[in-house]
Amino acid sequence: MINAISTAKTTELSKEQIIEQTLSKIGHFFSNLGVSYSIIEGNSKLRIIQTSEPPRMQLPKDLAADLKSVPDYFKLLRQGEIMITEDATQEPMLAPLAGWMHSCQTQALLAVPLRQSDKFIGLLSLHSSTPRTWSEYQVGMMMEIGEYLSFSLQEAQEQQKRQQTEQALRESERKFHAIFNQTFQFIGLMSPEGILLEANQRALELVGLEAEEVIHRPLWEAGWWKISPETQAGLQKAIAQAAAGRFVRYEVNHFSPEDTVATIDFSIKPVQDETGKVVLLISEGRDITEQKQALEELQQFNEQLDTKVRERTTDLIEANQRLLAEVEEQRRAEQSLHQTQEIFGQLTENLQQVFWLARADLQNFLYVSPAFEQVLGKTAHSLNEPLLTGMDIFRNSIHPEDQERVQASLSQIQQGEYSQEYRIIKPDGEVRWIYFHTFGIPNEQGEVYRIAGICQDITERQLDQLQQQSLATQAEEPTKMLDSILRTSVDHIYLMDREGKYLYANPEGLKAWELELGDLVGKTGHEIGVLVEVRDNFDLRRQEVFSTGKPISGEMQLTTTDGAIRYYHYVINPVLSNDNRVDQVVIISRDITERKQLETELQASEQKFRTAIDNMPDCFAIYSAMRDQSGQIVDFSIDYINTAAANSSYLIKEEQIGKRLCELFPAHQVGILQAGSNCLPTNPITTLEEHGCGGYRGDAVLEKNK
């Protein structure tokens, strides 16, 4: 159940769906109890927003209670203290909430506050309609569920922010698409055969040509491409591919009028008619000489930096491993010494078993430990009599139902080791289970000359065995449910120890590495082929969880067995032992390659378009129409202007963006409103001429939906 709740944060569910799913699973697990999730509204009002209850119990949604009436209780919740109420009628602190508890049909309450960044965000509660004592298992389970639910809700909130960011990127691309889709630094128009039909002035200026020298001629014969025959042949091949309907893009070198070599980011895009036939080719180019030089310098710097980081990281890892080994060795030595001292003290001072020593003929007891009186309930001085009396003390205590079985086996005492478990009746009538064990002690000739025995009260052990059988039956169903969840999960789920060895992987996790479970268990990342850069970085994150005991998440890049690069989002959760020590971690990962590719493409597209428009010689701007209640345009808000537009005015770009157009240029208000009214809503693009505010002419995109 814990794993299912933890996995929910990687399934892109909303916060409400995660809460509903969590309450459903808790309700199924604690089938006779109600469960609710509440939030704080305002400063102190506690309101139930989600519930799950058994058929005979009703937990009303939207039920609210003002916690100002119980300030001490409210203070403890805000501090993150779990609140355990076994009988609400006996809790004076909760008396002001008696009406609320009655409406919830609740007499016993186990409330776990959820916190994020030291902020109280909600309350996860178990409700009982009758007074009850909450077990340590129930308390621990609810605390762990609360921790994972809090982390899952935080992950869902971050996922919602990422989706909003992606939507903003798409909206930004839509705004600029009308301008960028038809403009570029260098642009030309060709027939499918490669005959140049049009070329913009920037492209002609690149090599110092006039339009009549290149128009209506094959593009590969123009001055741009005469740097080498190989360059011309490459262009002809690219034109043929574009004419077949493919988009072609590559980098190529051109000569400038100063006979210097410029690197151009060149592309050819086919334009098709309604039947899918290619009728035109659009060639576009951008001078990336400076960027290429800067990128090469940056790559060299990154390589040097990466080398230094790897060397330093290796040294730190080795030093850390040595330190951890020394600390672990010292801890084990101290633990062994402590255990030895403890055992010695228990044996010498607090031995609970009866230890006795007798002659081989069983005629006298040579020694009986003090525990004799406690185990059998009879005084030790009675054993000062001959052995027959002493043995009678043992034999006369045997329970009548076990008497025949034990008496029949006593003859084996002098034949070697002897063991038996049976019941006794103490003088006060109490029935106890004991374990009776004897063994012979040989002399130098190998003959048994003494017999030693141990008599131990095992009543609690017998009861524990019955309880363990009951607990095993109760635990069987959750174990099957957990195994089913792991096998059907679409995520990759792994269990690793402190040494970085895999202890378990679900089917999806094994499929990712094309391994069987037997081939993975006991292996490290190095042994199954994980790249050293990925392995070192991931080991650091895993060690962080072992050190802090807190779950972490992140993203990483892996190369699959077929050489493909994939991106994964992962969560590393600690697994605590009984002494709250992190001995293992659970790793849950999901393939997010497609999402990463989409984000990269959106960001690259926006950056490309924004750089191109900002470096155009013409003036461009985006205005949003502002209307009054009747729908009439009363002004325009300046959403964006490029550098050329800003330079043509006496105001800098930052002084114009976000301002109203008529406020900046009041002398031209009538002309501005007339031009805007003429272009909206039928024509989204118009030309505005302003002679009194810097004397520039530019194209403005007016969005009619603003």
N, C-alpha and C positions, 0 to 999 in steps of 0.2 A: 504494500500500500504506500509506504514511504517512497519507494522508487517511482511508482506511478505518479505521485504528486510532484516529485522532482522533475520527472520527464515532461510534465505539462508545460514547463516554461520554455521548452524547445519546440512546441507544437503550434505556435503562433495563435494560441487562444487569447481571447480578451480577458481582462481582470475578472469580469463577472462570470465568464465561463469557467475560469480556473477555480474561483470560489465555489461555484455550483458543483463542479466535478469533485472538489476536495470534500465538501460536506456530504455528497452522496456516498463517497467511499468510506468516510468515517461512520456515517449512519449505517452502512452495510456491515462494517466491522463491529461496531458497538450497537447491535440490532435492538437492544432493549432501552437505549438511551436516545435522547434528543440532542441535536447539535445545531448551533447557530453561529452566524458571523455578524458582528455589529460594528458600526463606525461611530465616530464622534462628530456631531454636527455642531457648528458654532464653537463655544468654549467648553460646554459640559454635557450636552444632550447625547445620550447613548441610544442609538436606534438600530433595531434588528433589520438587516436587509436580505439575508438568505437563511433558510432553515432546512433541516431534514429531521423528521421525527418518526417514531413508531406509530402504528395505527391508533393506539389508544391515547396518544399525547398530541396536543396542539400547541405549536409555538407560533403565535401570530407575527406575520411580517409587518414591518413599519411600526412595531410596538416601541415606544420611546420612554426613557426615564431620565430625569435630570439628576446628574451625579453631584450637583452642588449640595444636595441633601445628605450625601455621605462623603464628606471631604477626605477623610482618612483613607477610605476605600479607593476613591478616585486618585489620590496621590500615589498609592502603591501601584495602581495600574499604569500610571504614566511613567513610573520608575521602572516598569518592566517586570514587576513581581507577579508570579502566578498566584492566583487566588483560589484556595481550596475551601469550599464550604460543604460540610457534611450534613448539617441540619440548619436551614436558614432561620427556623423559629428560635434557635438557641444562639444566634449571632446578634448581639445588641448593635454592632456596627451597621448591620444591614436592615435594621428595623424600619427606617424610612422608606425602604424599597419593598416593603411587604406586599403592597398592592401590585407592583410590577412582577414580583415573583409569583404571586397568585395567578396573574393573567398568563404567565408562562407555564403554569402547572408545575412549578419547580420548587423542590424542597432541598435538593442538594445540587451544588454548582461547582464545576471545575473550569475556571476562566483563565485563558492564556493570552496575554496582551502581545500584539505584533508591533514591531518597531522597525523603522528604516531610518538610518542616519540619526539615531537617538531621538526619533520622533514617533510618538504613539499613533499608529495608523488604523488599528482595528482590534477587535476582541473575538477570539475563537473560544467557544464555550461548549461543555458537555452538560446536559440537563437531566436530572433524575426527578421523577415525580414523587419519590419517597426518600427519606433520609438514607444515606449510604456512606460507607467508608471507601474512599478512593484508594486503589492499590498503587504501589510504586510503579507497576507496569503501565497502568492507565495514565498516571501523571507524566512519566517519562515519554510515553508514546505521544501524548498531546503536545508536550514541549517540543519534541522533535518535529512533529507535523507543523507546529506553528512556525518554527524556524524555516523549514522548507517552503511553507506557504508564503511567508514574508519575502523570501528570496524569489519565488516564482512570480509574485505580484510585481516586484521590482523589475524583473526581466520583461514582463508583459508591458509595463509602462515604457521601458526603453525601446521595446519593439514598436510600440505605437509612435514614439518619437521618430524612429527610423522611417516608418511608413510616411509620416508627415513630411520628413525631409525629402523622400523620394518624390512625393506629390509636388512639393515645391520646385524640385528640379524639372519635372515635366512641365509645370506651369511656366517656368522661366524659359524653357526651350520653345514653348508655344508662342510666347511674346516676341521672341527674336526670330522665329522661323520665317516670317513674311519678308524680313530684310535679308537674312543670311542665305536663304535658299537660292537666291539669284545673284549674290554678290560674292566676290573673292578678290584677293590681291591682284592676281593675273587671271584673266578669263578669256576664253575663245569659244567660237561656235564652228563645228565642222559637219560635213556630210558623212554618212557611214563609210565612204571610201577614203576619208582623211583629208578632203579638200577644205581648206580654211575659208569660212564664210564671213566671220567677224572676229575682231580682236580688240580688247579694250586698250586704252591709252597706256596704262601701267605695263601691260605685256609688251607693247611696242617700245616703250622707253627702256626696258630691260636690256635690249641689244641694240638700241639706237636705230630702229627701222621706221619706215613710213608705211601706212596701211596699204598703199598700192603695190608695194614690193612683195607682199605676202598673201594678200587676199586673192581667192580663187586659184590658189596653188596648193600642192600637197604640203602638209604641215612639216614633214620631215626635211623638205628642201629649204625651209625658212632658216634665218640666221640663228635662231635659238638652238638648233639641233646640229650645227656644223662643227661641233667640237670634236666629233670622231665618227667614223662609219658605224662603230658598234652602237653609239647612242642613237643614230638614225634607224638602224635595224631594230633596236629595242622599242622605239616609238611605233614602227610599222606593226610589230607584233602586238603591242598594247592596243592599237587602233583596231586590229582585226578581232581581238578579244572583246572590246567594247561593242563593236558592230554586231557581235553574236549575242549581245544582251548582258554582258558582265561588266561590273564596275571595276575599274583598274586603278591602282594607286601605287606609286613607287617614287623613290628619290633619284634625281638626275642632276648632272652638272651642266651649267650654261656659261658662255662667255658674256661679260658685261661690256658696255662701250669702252671701258677703261682696260679691256683685255685681262680682267681678273676673273677667276672662276667663282661662280655663285652656286650654292646647293639649293635646289628647288624641290619642294614637296609637291609632286605633280600627280594629277588624277584625271581620268576620263570617265564621264558618267553618260550612259545611253539614255535617250529620250524616246519612248515608244508611243505609238498611236493606240487607238481603241482596240485594234486587233492584235496588239503585242509586237508589231513590227517596229524595228529601230529606224527612226526617221532622222534623228539628229544626234550629234555627240557634243557634250559640253566638256571642254578642257579647262582645268583650273590649276593654278600654281601659287605657291607662297614661298618667298625667300626665307630659308631657315639656316642660312650660313652661320649667323651668330649663335643660333640655338645649338647647332651641331657642334660648333667649337666649344660652347659652354658645357654641353652634355659630355663631350669627350673628357674635358677637364674634370667634370664632376665624377665621371666613372672612375677616372684614375684616383681621385681623392677617396672615393668610396672603397675602392679596392685596398688602398693603403690603410684606411680606417678599419675596414673589415678584418684585415690581417692582424692589426694590433688588438682589436676587440677579441678575436678568436684566441690569440695567444694569452691575453689577460684572463679571459674566461676559463681557459683550460687550467691556468695556474690556480685560479680561485676554486674551481671545482675539485682539483686534486687536494688543495689545502683543506677545503671543507670536508672532503671524504676522510682524510687522515684524522682531522679533528673529531668527526663523528665516530670513527672507529675507536679512537682513544676514549672518548666519553662513554661509548657503549661498553667497552671492556671494563672500565672503572665501575660503571653502574652494575654490571653483572657480578663483579668481584664483591662490591659492597652488599649486593642483594644476597649472594651466596653466604657471606660471612654473617649477615643478619639472620638468615634462615637457620644456619647451623647453631648460632647462639640461642635462638628461640626454641629450636627442637631440644637442645641440651637442657634448657631450663624447664621445659615441659616434662621431659623424662625424669628429671631429678626431683622436681617439686610438685608437679600436678599430674602424675600418671593416673589416669582414670580406669585403666584395666587392672584386674586382679592378676598378679603374677605370683606363682607359687612353685616351690621346689620340694620334692619328696624323694625318699629312697626308692630303689628299684622294686622292693617288695611292697611298696605302698603302705608301710607300717608307721611312718612318721613324716610329718611336714617339717622341713628344714627352714622354710621361709614362706611367709604370706605377706603380700603388700597391703598397705593401709586401706586400699580401695575395697577390700573384702567386705567390710561392714556396710559400705555404701551400696555395693552391687547386690549382695545377697541379703542384706538387712539383718545380719547376725553378728555377734561379737567375735573378735579375733581370738580372745583368750580361750574360747571353747576348743580351739585347735591344739591346745596344749595336752589334750587327751591323746590316747593312741590313735593311729590312723583310721581304725575302723569307725570311731566316733566322728572323726573329721570327714571321712568319705560319706558317712551318713548325712552329714550336714549338706553336702553337695547333692546327694541322691534324693534325700527327703524333700528337697526344694523343687524337684521336677514336676511340671504340670501333669495331672493324671492322663490327659489326652496324649502326651508325648512320652509317658513313662515306659511303655513297652518298647517303643522304637529306640530310645536311648539306652535302656538296660541291655538290649540285645547287642548293642555295638560296643559296650564298655570293655569287652574282652580284647579289643584291638589296641588298647592303650599300650600294652607291653610288647606289641608286635612292630612298632614303628611310630610314625607320625599319625596323629588321630585328630579329626575335626568333626564338630557337630554343632548345629544350631537348634535350639529348642526353647521352650517357655519355662519360666519358674514362677512360683508363688512365694512372695516375701511374707514374713510374719505378720505384716499389717494387712495382708490379703491382696496387695497390688500384684498384677500380672506383668512380667517383663520378659523380653526376648534377650537371650545371651548367646554369645559365641564361645564355645569351649574347645580349646586346642591344646594338645600335648605333644611332646617329642622327647626321645631318649637321648641321654648324654653318655657317650662311651668313655671308658677309661683307656689307659695305655694299651691294654690287651684287646681293645675293640669290643669289650663287653659293656652292656648298658648297666650302669651302677646308680644312675639317678634319672628321675623323670621330672621335666619342667612343664609347666602349663600356664596358659593365659585364659582368663575368663573375662569377657567384655560384654557390657550392656549394649545391645544393638537395636533396642526398641525404636529409637529415632530413625535409624537407617531403614528399618523395615517399613516404617510409616512413610519415609521419604520415597522409597521405591514405589509405593502405591501412588503417592502424589505425582512422581515423575511420569508414571504411566498415564495418569489423567492429563497432565500437562502436555505430554507428547501427542495425545489424541486431540487436544485443543489446538495445538500448534500445526497439526497436519494440514488443515484447510487453508490458513494463510500462506503456508509454504507452497502449496499447489498453485494458489492464486498468483503469488510472486513469480513462480517459474513460468506460468502462462503469459504474464505481462512481459517478462524479459524476452521470451521466444517470439512474441508477436510484435514487439516494438520495431519501428522503422529506423530508430536511432542506433548508432554504434555504441554499445555499452561494454566497458571493460572494468575489471577489478585488478589492482596492482598493489604490491607490497612496498616496503621502504627501500628495498634493493632494486626497484624498477622492474621486477619480474611480473609477468601476467599470470594471474590466478584464475581468471574466468573471462569469457567473452560470449556475448549472445550471438545468434546466427548471423545477424546483419553485420556485426563486428568482425566475425570470421570471414564473411564473404568479401569484406573490403580488402583483406590481405590474401584471399584465396588460400586459406589454411583450414585444417581441421583443428578441433579443440585440443587434441593430443599433441599437435605440432606447435601450438602456441603456449600452452600452460608451462610455466617454469622458464620461459625464454624472456630475454630483454629486448628493447627496441633495436639495439645493435644486432642481435642475433637473428631478427626477422627482417632486417634490411632497411630500417628507418634511416634517412639521411642524417649525417652528423650534425648539420646546422639545425635541423628541425628537432633532433633528439636532444641536443644540449639545451636549447631554449625551453622545450617542453619539460625536461627534467628539472630546470630551475623553478618553473611554475608548480610542478608537483611537490618539490621540496618546500615551497612556500606554504602549501596546504598542510604538509606534515608539521611545519614549524608553528603556524598560526592557528591551526584547527578550524579555519574558516573556508567555506567554498569560494572558488574564484571561477571566472569565465573569460573567454577570449576567442580569438580567431587565429588560424594557422594555415600554412600552405604545405601540401604534400605532393610528392611525385608518385603516381601509382605504378604498379608493376608493368604496365604497357607504356610508361613514359609520359603519361598525361599529367598535367598540373591541376590539382583540385584544391578548393578552399573549404575549410571546415570551421564551424562554430562549436566550441567545446565548453563543458562545465566540469570542474573537478570538485567532488564532494568528499569530505573526510568521513571515515568510518571509525567510530570510537569504540575502544575496548571497555571492559567493565570498570577499569580505573581511569576512564576518560582520556586515555592516551590514543593518539592517532597511529594505528598500526597499518591501515590500508586506506586506499582512496578508490572511489567509484568515478569513472570517467565516462561522460555521455557526450557524443559528438554527432553533428549533423552536417551533411554536404550542402554548402551554400554557394557553390561555384556559380550557378546561373545568376543568383542575386548579386554577387560581387561583379560579374561581368556587366550586368545592367547598370550598376552604380558607376563603374568605370567609364562605360560608354556615355552615360548621361553627363558626367562631369567633364569628360573630354570634349563632348559636343558643345556644352555650354562654354567652356574655356576657348575653344576654337572660334566659335561664333563671336564671343565677346571681344577677343583679341582682334579679329578681323574688322569688326565694325568700329572699334575704338581707334584703329589706325587708318581708316579711310580718309581721303582728302575731302570728301563731301560732308556736309552737315546732316546729321540724323538725330532725331529725337522721338521719344514716345510720350504722348500726352493722354491723360485720362479725363474724359468729359465729366463735368460736375453740374448736376441738374438741381433745380428747385423742386418743390412738391408737385408742381404742375407738369414736370417733365421737361421744361425749357432749359437749354444750356446756359449757365451763368458764368462759367469760367472753365479753365483747364488746369489740371495738376501736372507738373513736370515729373514724370517717372524716370526718364533716362535721357541723357544727351551724350554724344561722343565728344572726343577731344577737339575735333574740328569745330563743332558747334559751340563749345565753350570758349575756344580761342577767338571766335568771331564776335564775341560780346565783351563788354567791359566787366562782366562778372565771371568768377571762376566756377567750375563745375559744382563744387560743394555748396555754393551760394544759390544755385538754381534748382537742383534736384529736391523735390518735395514741396517747392513753392508754387504759388498760383501764377499763371502766365500773365493775367491782366494786372496783378499786383506789381509784377516786375516791369511791365511795359504798359502803363495805364493810358498813354497817349494813343495806343493802337488797339484799344479794347474793342471798338466797333468792328474793325477789320478782322480781328482774331475771332470774335464770335460769329461773324458772317461766314468766314472761311470754314469754321468748325461745323456750323449748321448745314452748309452746303455739302460737306463730305459725309455726314452721318444722317441716317444709318446706311445709305445706299453705297457709298464709296469709302472704304476704310482708309484710303491713302490720299492725301492732298498736299499741295505745295503752299506754304505760307511765306510771304515776302514781308520782311520787317526792315524799314529804312531808318527808323529813328532809334534803334536799340543796338547799334553796332553795324548796321548795313550788311546783313548777310541774307542769303537765300538758302533754304534747306528743305528737305523732305521730312514730314512728320507723320508718324503712324498714330491714328486716333482710334482707340478701342471703344466700340459702341456698347459694350456690355458693362462699362464702368459706371 
